[in-house]
Amino acid sequence: MQNKYKLIITGFVVAVIFIVVGVILLGFANETLDVIAELFGAPEWEVWLPPLPDYELPGFEGNLLTNFIIGIAFAALILVLTFFIGWLVTRRRAKG
């Protein structure tokens, strides 16, 4: 197996490990700013409407498997986008 594929697989495995640890350990943690805002009684208002509010699918809040799948999907999306941009850059350099 070529070195670049080993590097890709190793990087994705490390990303999956971070996703698993993040989902398990941080899935139920309150954000510090939310806790402080509740202490002061500050009202909550949205600056923008994100596609995944609170980083979870609506209706599946607290579901570890769903959060894990979302993490893997976004890690794969970032990997694909990174390689596509790298491919575009090397292609442009080869022409110029």
N, C-alpha and C positions, 0 to 999 in steps of 0.2 A: 504494500500500500504506500502511496506517495506521502511525503511529509506533510504536504498541504492538507490532505484529507485527514491525516492523523490529528493535525492541529484543529481542524474544523470540528471533528468528533469530540476531541478533548474539551474544546471550548463549549460545545453544546452540552456535554455531560456536566461540566462545572456550572453552567447556567441552570440546568435542571436541578442540581443540588441546591443552589441558592434559592430557586423557586420553591422547592419542597420545604426548606428551612423557613423561608419567609412566610409561606402559607400557614405552616403549622404554628410557628412562634408568634407571628405578627397578625395573624388572621383575626384574633379576638382582642387585640390591643386597641385602646382608645388613643386617638391622636391628642397630643399635648394641648394644642390650641383649642380643640373641642372641649377638653376638660376645663381649661381656664375660662373659656367663653361661658360655659354653663355656670361656673362659680360666680361670675360677674352678672349673669342673667342677660348676656348679650343676645340679641335676636340673630337667627341664622338666615342668610340670604345668599342666593346663588349669583356669582359673577357671570358664569356661563353654564350652559347645560352640557355636561360631558356625556359621551356616548355610553359610558359605564359609570353611573353614579356610585360613589364610595368604592370604586374599583370592584364592583360585584354586579352580576346580572340581576335585574329586578326579579323578585320572586325566588331567588336562590341565595339570599343573604345567609352567610354563615356556613354554606355548603363547601367543605374543603375540596372535594373532588372537582366541583365546578371552578373554583378559584385556581386550582392546580392546572386544569385544562386551559383556562384563560391565560395563565402565565406561560405555559408551553407554547400556545398559539402565538402570543405576542413576541416571545423570544425567537421563534421560527420566522415570524414576519420581519423582525429586525435583522436577522441573519440573511434572509433572502434580499432585503433591500440593500444591505451593506455590500453584498456580492454583486448586485446589479449595478450599483453606483461605481464600484471598483472596476467592473467590466467596462462600463461606459468611459471611465477615465483612461484605462489602458488602451481602449480602442481609439480614443481621440488622440492619445500620444503617439500611437503607431501611425496614424494618418499624417500627423504634423511633424 
